[in-house]
Amino acid sequence: MLQETFQDNLTVLSLSQEAAEKIFNHVLKQQPMLWIARDYNGENFKQFRANDYLPYAVILNKNGDVLWRGNPTNLTEADLRRYIAQNQNTRVRKVIEIQSIVNSTDVSAPMPDKFQVKRIPPTSEKILERTEDGLYYKGPLFDVLSELLQLPSQRLEVPANIFVEVDVRRARLSEYADSTGYQIIKQLRLKNKEKLLTGDYYTIEVKDPQKLWDRLQVVWERHDGAYFYDEYELTIDNATLAEMCYRLSVVKGELFIPQSNTSTRHDWIISYRFDDLLAGNLLETFGLELQKRNGKYVGLSVYE
């Protein structure tokens, strides 16, 4: 990766026009090893006409002078080394300012047809009914946020004394699950922030994309992401790699983080009980490499 190769001489910044919540959840799920920012109002995309030529990259020196621009696939490692060498002694005349926009309005997700959230007294009862276009939930706040944000307990902190009743009707709910989770937090007047955590976790990376293509077919008359598990096997219908990692984390009680950014959906039948069988199953059936690591990862803290 470029940031790792040139970590002492180059800062890689990925600029996106996606919704803030979508970017934030992407960072939480994918753990990219580079800076990511949102181009508020698309100002930089307009300035460089980037939308006409995606993917698009710009190389700037310390003063913001443009050294190169174009399709990043045409940029070689030798080119980067040359630009770094030529600008290593550049004296800083001005500073590039990155502004943090507070309380910006995100209109990327359509307003739900129905959105009711209220706190309720603590209860042992837990109800979760989810369809393509709706969700009804009653129980601890943690469970519904974990489900919508696709964050297991290792990466999500929520006050245990908050119980809620949630009734949402929204077209294509699965597509806007992240936004719905953050809207619940906002409706309850809670705060949230990233939190850097340290511990053991597994990474899952695509090594053979051809094997990842659907060869298994799980056909259930339910919404995408429907799943079933017993003490040995996890079965998921039509789910992304990130969704599979979330389900695997919940079922196995250990943290799994996807290292490949793919939004395609697949059917999964995974033998998860024993680590060696899990690693072999993922590699041979889906072309996915499993590695155990210890280090830092990003979580989300929700608080009063």
N, C-alpha and C positions, 0 to 999 in steps of 0.2 A: 504494500500500500504506500502511496506517495508520502503521506504524513509520517509514516514510520521510517521510510528511506531517507527523507530529508528533514528529519525532526529538528535539527539545529539551525537550519537555514531557510525553512519554508513553512508558512502557515497555510493550511488548506481550509477554506471556508466554503461550505455547501449552502447555497442560497436557494430558498424555496418560496413559492407563492401559495402554498397549501395553507389550509386553516391552521391556526396556532395549536389547537388541540390535536390535530392530526400529526403535525410535526413532533409535538411533545410525546405523543404516544409511540411514534416511530422510534424516537430516541430511546424510550423506555424498553421497547421490545427488541430492537436491533442492536443497540449498544455500539453505534458507529464510532470509530476512533478518529474523529475529526470534529471541527467546529461546525455547527449548523445554525443558520439564522433565517428569519422570515423577512422577505422583502416587502415591507409595509407599503401598501398602495402600489406595488409593482414598480417603484421608481427606478431601481437599478436595471430591471428587465427592460423597461422602456428606453433608458439611456443607452444601453448597449444593443438594443433591438434583439435581445436574446430569444424571444419567443419565435422569431422567424427561422432560427437555426439550431434548435435544441437537438442534442446536447451542446452546451456552449460553455466555454471557459475563458477567463481573462487572467493574465499574469500582471500584477502590479508590483512596483518597488515600494520602498518605505514611504515615499511621498505621494503615492497614488498614481504615478505615471504609468501609462499602459505600455507594457513591453511586448505583449503578444495577446492575440485574441483569435478564437476560432473553435473548431471541433476538437475536443480533447483527445480523440482517438488519433489525431494527426500529430500530437505532441509526443516527442520521444524523451527518454531519460537524459540523453546527451544534450538535447535542447535545454532542458531544465538546468542541468549543470552549467551550461554556458551562461544562461541568464543570471544564475546565482553568482558565478564568478565575476561577471561584468558589473554587478550591482552591489557587491559585498561591502564596498567602502562608501556607498551613497550616504551623504549627509542629509539628515532629516530637516526639511524646511517647513513642513506642515504635518498635521496629524489627521488621519482618516477617522471620522467619528462614527461610531455605531450607537444608535439611539435605541433605548428600550421604550416601547410604546405601552403605556399602562391603560387598562380598561378599554382596549379597543374592542369594537363590536365585530363579532364573527358571524357573517351571514352565509357561510358556505353550506351549511346544513339547513334544509327547509324546516319551517316551524312544524312541530308535530300537531296532529289533529286533536290530540288530547295529552295533557301533561299535568298530572297531579302527584305531588310529593308532600308527605306530611310525617312528622315525628309521631311515634306511638309509644305507649308504655312498654317496658321490657316484656317479652313474651317468649315462651318455648316453642311456639308455633312458627313454622317456616313454610311459606308457599312461594313457588316460582313457576309461573306459567308463561312460556315464551312461544311466539309464533313468528311468521315472516313479518307481520305488520304490527306487532304489539307485545307488551310485556306487563304482567301483573306480578308484583312481588310484595311479600310481607315478611319481615324478619330483621336480622341485624344489618346495618348499613354496609358492613364489610362485604357480605356475600354478593349483594347486587352490584357494588362497584367493581369487585373482583371479576364478576361475570362480564360486565359491559366493557371494562378497560382491559380485560384479558391479562390481569396482573395477579399472580399467585401470592400467597401469604409472605413469601420470602422478599417480595418487592413492594408490598402495599401495607401501610400502617394506617389504621382507622380506629377511632375511639370505640372501645368495646361496648360502651353504655348507650350508643345511639341505635335506636330501632326505628324502622321506617315502613310506610306503606306507599308503594309506587304503582301508578297506573299510567302507562304510556301507549298511545296509538300513533304510530308513525310509519308511513310507507317506507319499505326497504330498511327496516330497523337495523338489520345486521350491518348495512353499509355505514350507518350513522351511530353505531354503538358507542364509539369513543366520545362523540359530541354529547350523546344522551347521558353518559356517565358524568361528564363535567357539568352538564346542566343540572343534574341532581345535586352535586356539590354546591353549585351556585344558589340553587333554590333553597337549600338548607342553611344558607349564609355561612358556610364553612370555608376555610382556606386550604390551599394545597401548595406544595412545593416539592421540587426534586430533592432527593437525599442520596448522597454517595455512601454505599454500603460495601462491606468487605466480607468475603466468605467463599465457601466452595460452591461451584456451579458447573454445569455441563454446557458446552457449546455444540450446536448441530449445524453443520455446513454442507451445502450441496456440492458433491464431488463428481457425480455423474448425472447430469440433467436428463439424459435419455431414460434412465431407470425411474426417475421421478414421474414420468408420464403415466397417466392412469392405466394401470393394468388390472388393478383390483376394482371391483364394483360393489359398493354397499348401497343398496336401494331401500330407503325408508320413506314412507309418505309423511315426512316431517320437514322442518326448515333446515337450511344449510347449517352444518356444525353439530347436528344431533349426534350424540355419542352414547356408548354403553361400555361398561367394563366389569370384569370379574377380577379375581385375585391374580390372574395370569395375563390377561389380554385386554387391550384397549382398542375399541373400534369407533371410528369417527367418519361421518358421512360428509363429503364435500367441504373440506376445511383447508385453510391456508397453512403453510409451515408454521407461522407464528401462533395460530390457533392450536395446532397440534402440540407445540411446545408448552403452551399454557395448560392444556388438558393433561399432558404427561406430567407436568410439575405438580398439579393438584393431586393426581392419582398416585404418583410415586412418592410424593412428599419431598422431592428434591428439585432444585432449580435448573431448568433447561432454557437456554437462550439461543434463538436462531441467529446465525451469522450470515445468512444469505437473504437478500431482500427480494422475495418473490411473492406476488399477490395471487398467483394461480391457485386454484382449489383442487384438492385430491381426496381420494378415499384412503383411509388408513386402517390397517389391522396390525397392531404392534404387540409383540410379546415383551412385556416390560418388567416382569417379576425379577429376573436376574440380569445383572449388568452386562455380562459377556454375551448373553443371548440377545439383549436389547441392542448392543453395538453391532452384532452380526446381522440382526434382522434389519436395522436401519440401512446398513451399507449394502447388503445383498439385494434387498427388495426395493429400496427407494434411492440408493446411491447417495446416502447421507453419512457423513463422518461424525462420530461422537467422540468428544474429548473432554476429560475432566480437568478443571482449572481451579486455581485459587487466586482471587484478586478482587478488584473493585468493580462494582456494577451500580447502575442507577436505579433507585426505587422512588416511590411516591409516598409522601406523608400528607394525610388529611387531618386537619385539626380545627378546634374551635377558634 
